[in-house]
Amino acid sequence: MKTIGDNSIVTENKPLIKPTLSPDNPRSDHWKVFGDKDGPFTFQGHRGQYQNSGKCCRQIWWQGDVLNQAGNRVGRVENGVIHFQDHAESETTVWPESSLARLREEGRIRHNWTNEWEHARNTPERARLCELALETGGPILDIASGPGGGNLSPLLHMNPGAPLIISDIQPQILHMWREHLEKISGYTVYTGGPKAVSDSFRVCFAAFDACHIPIMDNSVACISSHGGLSNLVGHMERATGEIARVLQPEGLLVVTDMEFTGETIERLPDKLRKTWSDASSLLSHFCSGGGWRTILARAGLEVLEDTVAGQRTLRAENDSGLARMALQYGVTLDVEFHYMVATKPARPA
């Protein structure tokens, strides 16, 4: 039986972090994802061209630099979380240390583990998205998981053995989630073995910018996001383009995210509309009424389902920067929640 510590990056005897170099993927920072229903899964490419300069623990790359064949650093591993080089410069700019400390002090990860499962149990639209994701067999890549964990909690509650890749630009968030899963699985990596493992978690943790996903083309059966896409740092078209690139043909993208309501779009002052449209491609689509359907279609994805369920008002006192700016113009922002299923059309024969 596998435990969460057994399948972060390597399997029985061979490290499986290796670069993928092929005519279709000449970049050495794109990795292939593979797996099956019973065994471990990980990122894999050509054998022997990546090596870990540091510590392995229970055959997991646990600590140290990841080196390519020439001995150049292409990433690093800290406490079982891979840090990819593309996002290294952003690591300290997204969440200030004070906010990270507050997440720990308030036990937000533990709280969100419970609350996100309860939300899925009581929200049929979200439960359906998770069921569809699990039906693909995975691996399931959760984008911009954040302290809420994306769909990590409902997916693992529904299928503890589901192969998941949990990602975020902030590695400290991933460390918190890995630590939490260790606690609830009864596994402590330093003791050399499980204490009392009832379920086998198959979860990888990878820190990267979703605008530069370090995964090979057509490698992932399903990509999941629960509120993560609208929080991405960077260019939205670049991120959705990356999602479309790594998704397998006929694979699924399952997304929950917000859009402005039609009434909100109508009452936006022209000056605010222009300011937001110039500042963000995402806000530009929201202000024009194009929304997620337009964004995903431009990435070459076909929207199969788009269900609206739930609405709320963004409030400045809840630390919404958009709401604070809109308040200066005397405007309130109402948003509705879209539960979407999209696919990457099969390539022509």
Backbone hydrogen bonds in HBPLUS format (Angstrom, degrees):
<---DONOR---> <-ACCEPTOR-->    atom                        ^
c    i                          cat <-CA-CA->   ^        H-A-AA   ^      H-
h    n   atom  resd res      DA  || num        DHA   H-A  angle D-A-AA Bond
n    s   type  num  typ     dist DA aas  dist angle  dist       angle   num
A0006-ASP N   A0003-THR O   2.91 MM   3  5.39 148.7  2.01 114.5 123.8     1
A0046-HIS N   A0019-PRO O   2.62 MM  27  5.81 148.8  1.72 161.0 154.8     2
A0020-THR N   A0030-HIS O   3.27 MM  10  5.97 145.0  2.40 159.4 162.1     3
A0022-SER N   A0025-ASN O   3.23 MM   3  4.97 162.5  2.27 111.0 115.5     4
A0025-ASN N   A0022-SER O   3.01 MM   3  4.97 128.4  2.28  97.8 112.2     5
A0031-TRP N   A0214-PRO O   3.07 MM 183  6.08 145.6  2.19 109.0 116.4     6
A0216-MET N   A0031-TRP O   2.44 MM 185  4.89 158.9  1.48 131.1 131.4     7
A0032-LYS N   A0044-GLN O   3.00 MM  12  4.93 140.0  2.16 131.4 138.4     8
A0044-GLN N   A0032-LYS O   2.45 MM  12  4.93 153.5  1.51 143.2 153.7     9
A0034-PHE N   A0042-THR O   3.22 MM   8  6.09 156.0  2.28 164.6 171.8    10
A0042-THR N   A0034-PHE O   3.33 MM   8  6.09 141.8  2.49 151.2 161.9    11
A0051-GLN N   A0067-LEU O   2.93 MM  16  5.28 148.4  2.03 144.5 152.7    12
A0067-LEU N   A0051-GLN O   2.80 MM  16  5.28 172.9  1.81 164.0 165.9    13
A0053-SER N   A0065-ASP O   2.92 MM  12  5.36 164.1  1.95 153.1 158.4    14
A0055-LYS N   A0063-GLN O   2.82 MM   8  4.97 123.9  2.14 117.5 134.6    15
A0062-TRP N   A0055-LYS O   2.98 MM   7  5.73 145.9  2.10 144.5 154.7    16
A0063-GLN N   A0055-LYS O   3.11 MM   8  4.97 154.2  2.18 147.4 144.8    17
A0057-CYS N   A0060-ILE O   2.86 MM   3  5.07 150.0  1.95 138.1 146.5    18
A0060-ILE N   A0057-CYS O   2.92 MM   3  5.07 143.2  2.06 103.8 114.9    19
A0079-ASN N   A0062-TRP O   2.84 MM  17  5.14 103.9  2.43 158.6 178.3    20
A0080-GLY N   A0062-TRP O   3.13 MM  18  4.46 155.6  2.20 121.0 124.6    21
A0064-GLY N   A0077-VAL O   2.96 MM  13  5.33 120.6  2.32 163.7 149.0    22
A0077-VAL N   A0064-GLY O   2.68 MM  13  5.33 162.9  1.71 166.7 172.8    23
A0066-VAL N   A0075-GLY O   2.80 MM   9  5.03 174.3  1.80 131.0 129.0    24
A0074-VAL N   A0066-VAL O   2.87 MM   8  5.81 168.9  1.88 161.3 164.7    25
A0068-ASN N   A0072-ASN O   2.91 MM   4  5.53 156.1  1.97 149.3 155.1    26
A0071-GLY N   A0068-ASN O   2.85 MM   3  5.25 160.2  1.89 116.0 122.2    27
A0076-ARG N   A0083-HIS O   3.09 MM   7  5.30 157.0  2.15 144.2 151.2    28
A0083-HIS N   A0076-ARG O   2.77 MM   7  5.30 173.9  1.78 166.2 165.4    29
A0078-GLU N   A0081-VAL O   3.04 MM   3  5.36 164.7  2.06 147.7 148.7    30
A0081-VAL N   A0078-GLU O   3.00 MM   3  5.36 159.8  2.05 116.1 122.6    31
A0082-ILE N   A0205-PHE O   3.16 MM 123  6.46 161.1  2.19 155.5 149.9    32
A0207-ALA N   A0082-ILE O   2.77 MM 125  6.00 177.6  1.77 171.2 172.0    33
A0084-PHE N   A0207-ALA O   3.09 MM 123  6.11 174.1  2.09 163.4 165.2    34
A0087-HIS N   A0084-PHE O   3.26 MM   3  6.17 149.7  2.36 121.5 126.7    35
A0088-ALA N   A0085-GLN O   2.99 MM   3  5.05 164.2  2.01 111.7 116.9    36
A0090-SER N   A0087-HIS O   2.96 MM   3  5.42 146.0  2.08 113.1 123.3    37
A0091-GLU N   A0088-ALA O   3.31 MM   3  5.48 165.4  2.34 108.0 112.3    38
A0093-THR N   A0090-SER O   3.03 MM   3  5.27 164.9  2.05 115.0 119.9    39
A0099-SER N   A0096-PRO O   3.00 MM   3  5.44 125.6  2.30 109.0 122.0    40
A0100-LEU N   A0096-PRO O   3.12 MM   4  6.51 158.7  2.17 154.1 160.6    41
A0101-ALA N   A0097-GLU O   2.87 MM   4  6.05 157.9  1.92 150.1 156.1    42
A0102-ARG N   A0098-SER O   3.03 MM   4  6.22 148.4  2.13 137.4 145.8    43
A0103-LEU N   A0099-SER O   3.01 MM   4  6.30 149.6  2.10 145.6 153.2    44
A0104-ARG N   A0100-LEU O   3.23 MM   4  6.58 153.4  2.30 145.9 151.8    45
A0105-GLU N   A0101-ALA O   2.90 MM   4  6.16 168.5  1.91 154.2 157.5    46
A0106-GLU N   A0102-ARG O   2.93 MM   4  5.93 160.0  1.97 149.9 154.2    47
A0108-ARG N   A0103-LEU O   3.05 MM   5  5.25 157.5  2.10 154.2 158.1    48
A0107-GLY N   A0104-ARG O   3.09 MM   3  5.12 151.7  2.18 101.3 110.1    49
A0111-HIS N   A0107-GLY O   3.00 MM   4  6.20 161.6  2.04 152.9 158.9    50
A0112-ASN N   A0108-ARG O   2.75 MM   4  5.86 160.2  1.79 149.2 154.2    51
A0113-TRP N   A0109-ILE O   2.90 MM   4  6.11 148.4  2.00 147.7 156.4    52
A0114-THR N   A0110-ARG O   3.39 MM   4  6.69 154.8  2.46 144.7 148.9    53
A0115-ASN N   A0111-HIS O   2.92 MM   4  6.15 173.5  1.92 155.7 158.0    54
A0116-GLU N   A0112-ASN O   2.88 MM   4  5.59 165.2  1.90 142.7 147.0    55
A0118-GLU N   A0114-THR O   3.05 MM   4  6.33 159.7  2.09 150.6 156.8    56
A0119-HIS N   A0115-ASN O   2.84 MM   4  6.06 153.6  1.91 148.2 155.7    57
A0120-ALA N   A0116-GLU O   3.08 MM   4  6.26 158.3  2.13 139.7 144.8    58
A0121-ARG N   A0117-TRP O   2.91 MM   4  6.15 156.8  1.97 150.8 157.6    59
A0122-ASN N   A0118-GLU O   3.06 MM   4  6.22 141.7  2.21 141.9 151.3    60
A0123-THR N   A0120-ALA O   3.31 MM   3  5.02 161.1  2.35  96.7 102.3    61
A0126-ARG N   A0123-THR O   3.04 MM   3  5.53 122.6  2.38 111.8 125.0    62
A0127-ALA N   A0123-THR O   3.03 MM   4  6.28 167.6  2.04 160.1 164.1    63
A0128-ARG N   A0124-PRO O   2.91 MM   4  6.03 153.3  1.99 145.5 152.0    64
A0129-LEU N   A0125-GLU O   3.28 MM   4  6.54 156.2  2.34 139.2 144.6    65
A0130-CYS N   A0126-ARG O   3.08 MM   4  6.41 161.3  2.11 155.7 160.0    66
A0131-GLU N   A0127-ALA O   2.93 MM   4  6.19 154.7  2.00 148.1 155.5    67
A0132-LEU N   A0128-ARG O   2.91 MM   4  6.18 161.0  1.95 155.7 160.0    68
A0133-ALA N   A0129-LEU O   2.95 MM   4  6.21 154.7  2.02 146.6 153.8    69
A0134-LEU N   A0130-CYS O   2.96 MM   4  6.20 162.6  1.99 151.7 155.5    70
A0135-GLU N   A0131-GLU O   2.97 MM   4  6.17 147.1  2.08 145.4 154.6    71
A0136-THR N   A0133-ALA O   3.20 MM   3  5.62 150.4  2.29 106.4 114.6    72
A0137-GLY N   A0134-LEU O   3.05 MM   3  5.62 156.7  2.10 115.3 122.0    73
A0140-ILE N   A0163-PRO O   2.98 MM  23  6.33 163.4  2.01 153.3 157.2    74
A0165-ILE N   A0140-ILE O   2.84 MM  25  6.13 151.8  1.92 159.9 157.1    75
A0141-LEU N   A0222-CYS O   2.92 MM  81  6.34 162.3  1.95 154.2 154.4    76
A0224-SER N   A0141-LEU O   2.79 MM  83  6.01 162.3  1.82 146.7 150.7    77
A0142-ASP N   A0165-ILE O   2.87 MM  23  6.09 168.5  1.89 166.5 169.7    78
A0167-SER N   A0142-ASP O   3.20 MM  25  6.10 145.0  2.33 155.8 164.2    79
A0143-ILE N   A0224-SER O   2.87 MM  81  6.21 159.5  1.91 176.8 174.3    80
A0145-SER N   A0167-SER O   2.78 MM  22  5.81 163.2  1.81 173.4 170.0    81
A0149-GLY N   A0145-SER O   2.97 MM   4  4.56 120.1  2.34 123.8 131.4    82
A0149-GLY N   A0146-GLY O   2.99 MM   3  5.35 147.2  2.10 107.4 117.2    83
A0152-LEU N   A0149-GLY O   2.90 MM   3  5.40 164.3  1.92 141.1 143.4    84
A0155-LEU N   A0151-ASN O   3.04 MM   4  5.96 160.8  2.08 154.4 160.6    85
A0156-LEU N   A0152-LEU O   3.00 MM   4  6.14 163.2  2.03 154.9 159.3    86
A0157-HIS N   A0153-SER O   2.90 MM   4  6.03 153.6  1.97 154.1 162.2    87
A0158-MET N   A0154-PRO O   2.94 MM   4  5.97 150.9  2.03 143.3 150.7    88
A0159-ASN N   A0155-LEU O   2.84 MM   4  5.97 143.5  1.98 140.9 151.7    89
A0162-ALA N   A0159-ASN O   3.01 MM   3  5.48 164.7  2.03 126.3 126.3    90
A0164-LEU N   A0202-ARG O   2.95 MM  38  6.35 163.0  1.98 160.6 166.3    91
A0204-CYS N   A0164-LEU O   2.90 MM  40  6.28 161.4  1.93 152.6 158.0    92
A0166-ILE N   A0204-CYS O   2.89 MM  38  6.17 168.7  1.91 163.2 159.4    93
A0206-ALA N   A0166-ILE O   3.07 MM  40  6.38 164.1  2.10 156.7 161.1    94
A0208-PHE N   A0168-ASP O   3.10 MM  40  5.99 132.9  2.34 121.3 132.0    95
A0173-ILE N   A0170-GLN O   3.15 MM   3  5.73 137.6  2.34 113.8 123.4    96
A0174-LEU N   A0171-PRO O   3.01 MM   3  5.10 115.2  2.44  97.6 113.3    97
A0175-HIS N   A0171-PRO O   2.94 MM   4  6.32 150.5  2.03 152.6 161.5    98
A0176-MET N   A0172-GLN O   3.11 MM   4  6.41 152.1  2.19 142.8 149.2    99
A0177-TRP N   A0173-ILE O   3.13 MM   4  6.50 155.9  2.19 147.1 153.2   100
A0178-ARG N   A0174-LEU O   2.86 MM   4  6.10 160.6  1.90 152.4 157.9   101
A0179-GLU N   A0175-HIS O   2.93 MM   4  6.10 162.7  1.96 149.4 154.1   102
A0180-HIS N   A0176-MET O   2.97 MM   4  6.18 153.6  2.04 144.3 151.8   103
A0181-LEU N   A0177-TRP O   2.98 MM   4  6.23 164.7  2.00 154.0 156.9   104
A0182-GLU N   A0178-ARG O   2.97 MM   4  6.20 151.0  2.06 147.4 155.8   105
A0183-LYS N   A0179-GLU O   3.06 MM   4  6.35 155.9  2.12 146.4 152.2   106
A0184-ILE N   A0180-HIS O   3.05 MM   4  6.41 163.7  2.08 157.1 160.3   107
A0185-SER N   A0181-LEU O   2.98 MM   4  5.96 136.3  2.18 139.9 150.5   108
A0186-GLY N   A0182-GLU O   3.08 MM   4  6.09 121.1  2.44 139.5 152.5   109
A0187-TYR N   A0182-GLU O   3.08 MM   5  5.13 136.9  2.28 148.9 151.8   110
A0186-GLY N   A0183-LYS O   3.29 MM   3  5.30 147.2  2.41  96.5 105.8   111
A0195-LYS N   A0186-GLY O   3.11 MM   9  5.45 154.5  2.18 140.1 147.6   112
A0191-THR N   A0188-THR O   3.24 MM   3  5.87 154.6  2.31 117.5 124.0   113
A0192-GLY N   A0189-VAL O   3.44 MM   3  5.82 161.4  2.47 107.5 112.7   114
A0212-HIS N   A0209-ASP O   2.79 MM   3  5.38 163.2  1.81 121.7 127.3   115
A0218-ASN N   A0245-ARG O   2.94 MM  27  6.32 162.1  1.98 144.2 145.5   116
A0219-SER N   A0246-VAL O   2.79 MM  27  5.49 126.0  2.08 131.0 142.6   117
A0220-VAL N   A0246-VAL O   2.98 MM  26  6.01 165.9  2.00 159.0 159.7   118
A0248-GLN N   A0220-VAL O   2.81 MM  28  5.46 160.3  1.84 153.4 148.1   119
A0252-LEU N   A0221-ALA O   3.12 MM  31  6.62 150.7  2.21 152.9 152.7   120
A0223-ILE N   A0252-LEU O   2.91 MM  29  6.41 154.9  1.97 155.0 163.3   121
A0254-VAL N   A0223-ILE O   2.91 MM  31  6.39 159.3  1.95 162.6 168.7   122
A0225-SER N   A0254-VAL O   2.99 MM  29  6.47 141.8  2.14 159.7 166.1   123
A0256-THR N   A0225-SER O   2.92 MM  31  6.34 149.2  2.02 151.5 161.2   124
A0227-GLY N   A0256-THR O   2.71 MM  29  5.67 149.7  1.80 165.0 160.0   125
A0231-ASN N   A0228-GLY O   3.02 MM   3  5.29 147.8  2.12 106.7 116.9   126
A0232-LEU N   A0229-LEU O   3.17 MM   3  5.37 168.4  2.19 113.2 114.7   127
A0239-ALA N   A0235-HIS O   3.10 MM   4  6.45 154.2  2.17 150.4 157.8   128
A0240-THR N   A0236-MET O   2.90 MM   4  6.19 169.9  1.91 163.0 164.3   129
A0241-GLY N   A0237-GLU O   2.89 MM   4  5.87 145.2  2.01 137.0 147.2   130
A0242-GLU N   A0238-ARG O   2.99 MM   4  6.20 147.5  2.10 140.7 148.8   131
A0243-ILE N   A0239-ALA O   2.95 MM   4  6.28 153.3  2.02 147.8 155.6   132
A0244-ALA N   A0240-THR O   2.98 MM   4  6.18 160.6  2.01 144.7 149.3   133
A0245-ARG N   A0241-GLY O   2.97 MM   4  6.17 145.9  2.09 139.3 149.1   134
A0246-VAL N   A0242-GLU O   3.10 MM   4  6.35 162.2  2.14 156.0 157.5   135
A0247-LEU N   A0243-ILE O   3.13 MM   4  6.12 141.6  2.28 146.6 156.3   136
A0251-GLY N   A0248-GLN O   2.76 MM   3  4.87 150.4  1.84 132.7 130.7   137
A0250-GLU N   A0344-LYS O   2.56 MM  94  5.06 169.3  1.57 159.5 162.1   138
A0253-LEU N   A0342-ALA O   2.80 MM  89  5.01 161.2  1.84 145.4 146.3   139
A0342-ALA N   A0253-LEU O   2.85 MM  89  5.01 160.7  1.88 149.3 155.1   140
A0255-VAL N   A0340-MET O   2.96 MM  85  5.13 164.5  1.99 143.7 148.7   141
A0340-MET N   A0255-VAL O   2.77 MM  85  5.13 169.6  1.78 163.0 164.8   142
A0257-ASP N   A0338-HIS O   3.07 MM  81  5.51 154.2  2.14 146.8 154.7   143
A0338-HIS N   A0257-ASP O   2.78 MM  81  5.51 173.6  1.78 171.4 169.1   144
A0259-GLU N   A0336-GLU O   2.98 MM  77  5.57 144.0  2.11 152.1 163.3   145
A0336-GLU N   A0259-GLU O   2.87 MM  77  5.57 155.2  1.93 159.0 166.4   146
A0261-THR N   A0334-ASP O   3.06 MM  73  5.92 160.2  2.10 146.2 143.5   147
A0264-THR N   A0261-THR O   3.10 MM   3  5.20 119.2  2.49  97.1 111.7   148
A0265-ILE N   A0261-THR O   3.10 MM   4  6.47 160.5  2.14 154.7 159.3   149
A0266-GLU N   A0262-GLY O   3.09 MM   4  6.33 155.4  2.15 147.5 153.7   150
A0267-ARG N   A0263-GLU O   3.23 MM   4  6.47 144.2  2.37 142.1 150.3   151
A0267-ARG N   A0264-THR O   3.17 MM   3  5.35 126.5  2.48  98.3 111.5   152
A0268-LEU N   A0265-ILE O   3.40 MM   3  5.46 164.4  2.43 103.4 107.9   153
A0273-ARG N   A0269-PRO O   2.88 MM   4  6.10 164.0  1.91 159.6 165.1   154
A0274-LYS N   A0270-ASP O   2.91 MM   4  6.09 158.6  1.96 149.1 153.9   155
A0275-THR N   A0271-LYS O   2.96 MM   4  6.16 159.9  2.00 145.5 151.5   156
A0276-TRP N   A0272-LEU O   2.98 MM   4  6.17 169.6  1.99 156.0 157.6   157
A0277-SER N   A0273-ARG O   2.92 MM   4  6.04 155.8  1.98 144.3 152.0   158
A0278-ASP N   A0274-LYS O   2.89 MM   4  6.02 154.5  1.96 150.9 156.4   159
A0279-ALA N   A0275-THR O   3.11 MM   4  6.21 139.2  2.28 137.7 148.8   160
A0280-SER N   A0276-TRP O   3.09 MM   4  6.10 149.4  2.19 153.9 157.8   161
A0284-SER N   A0280-SER O   2.93 MM   4  6.09 145.9  2.05 140.7 151.0   162
A0285-HIS N   A0281-SER O   3.16 MM   4  6.42 153.4  2.24 142.5 147.1   163
A0286-PHE N   A0282-LEU O   3.00 MM   4  6.33 157.2  2.05 148.0 155.1   164
A0287-CYS N   A0283-LEU O   2.77 MM   4  5.89 163.4  1.79 152.7 156.4   165
A0288-SER N   A0284-SER O   3.11 MM   4  6.22 142.0  2.26 138.6 148.1   166
A0289-GLY N   A0285-HIS O   3.11 MM   4  6.13 120.3  2.49 137.8 151.2   167
A0290-GLY N   A0285-HIS O   2.98 MM   5  5.01 124.2  2.30 152.0 154.4   168
A0291-GLY N   A0285-HIS O   3.29 MM   6  5.23 168.4  2.31 106.5 109.1   169
A0289-GLY N   A0286-PHE O   3.25 MM   3  5.23 147.6  2.36  97.5 106.9   170
A0295-ILE N   A0291-GLY O   3.21 MM   4  6.52 162.6  2.24 147.9 153.1   171
A0296-LEU N   A0292-TRP O   2.87 MM   4  5.97 173.5  1.88 160.1 160.7   172
A0297-ALA N   A0293-ARG O   2.98 MM   4  6.02 156.5  2.03 142.9 150.3   173
A0298-ARG N   A0294-THR O   3.01 MM   4  6.14 155.0  2.07 148.4 154.1   174
A0299-ALA N   A0296-LEU O   3.04 MM   3  5.14 137.4  2.22  98.0 110.5   175
A0301-LEU N   A0296-LEU O   3.06 MM   5  5.39 160.6  2.10 150.2 145.6   176
A0300-GLY N   A0297-ALA O   2.94 MM   3  5.11 159.9  1.98 108.5 114.2   177
A0302-GLU N   A0343-THR O   2.86 MM  41  5.29 166.1  1.88 161.0 161.6   178
A0343-THR N   A0302-GLU O   2.86 MM  41  5.29 149.4  1.96 138.6 147.7   179
A0304-LEU N   A0341-VAL O   2.68 MM  37  5.46 152.3  1.75 147.8 157.6   180
A0305-GLU N   A0341-VAL O   3.15 MM  36  5.00 158.4  2.20 138.1 140.2   181
A0341-VAL N   A0305-GLU O   3.01 MM  36  5.00 155.9  2.07 132.2 134.9   182
A0307-THR N   A0339-TYR O   2.96 MM  32  5.07 174.5  1.96 140.6 140.7   183
A0339-TYR N   A0307-THR O   2.74 MM  32  5.07 161.6  1.77 149.4 156.0   184
A0309-ALA N   A0337-PHE O   2.96 MM  28  5.66 157.8  2.01 158.4 164.9   185
A0337-PHE N   A0310-GLY O   3.09 MM  27  5.60 159.3  2.14 144.7 145.3   186
A0312-ARG N   A0335-VAL O   2.99 MM  23  5.64 155.8  2.05 154.1 161.6   187
A0335-VAL N   A0312-ARG O   2.86 MM  23  5.64 169.8  1.87 172.7 173.6   188
A0314-LEU N   A0333-LEU O   2.87 MM  19  5.58 157.7  1.92 166.7 172.4   189
A0318-ASN N   A0315-ARG O   3.06 MM   3  5.41 149.7  2.15 106.0 115.3   190
A0319-ASP N   A0316-ALA O   3.04 MM   3  5.41 140.9  2.20 119.4 118.6   191
A0324-ARG N   A0320-SER O   3.03 MM   4  6.33 154.0  2.09 149.2 156.5   192
A0325-MET N   A0321-GLY O   3.07 MM   4  6.29 160.1  2.11 147.1 151.8   193
A0326-ALA N   A0322-LEU O   2.89 MM   4  6.12 163.6  1.92 152.6 157.6   194
A0327-LEU N   A0323-ALA O   2.91 MM   4  5.99 147.6  2.01 143.3 151.8   195
A0328-GLN N   A0325-MET O   3.14 MM   3  5.44 136.3  2.34 102.4 113.5   196
A0329-TYR N   A0326-ALA O   2.88 MM   3  5.31 146.9  1.99 109.2 119.5   197
A0331-VAL N   A0326-ALA O   3.03 MM   5  5.13 169.0  2.04 134.8 133.5   198
A0330-GLY N   A0327-LEU O   2.97 MM   3  4.73 160.3  2.01 101.0 106.4   199
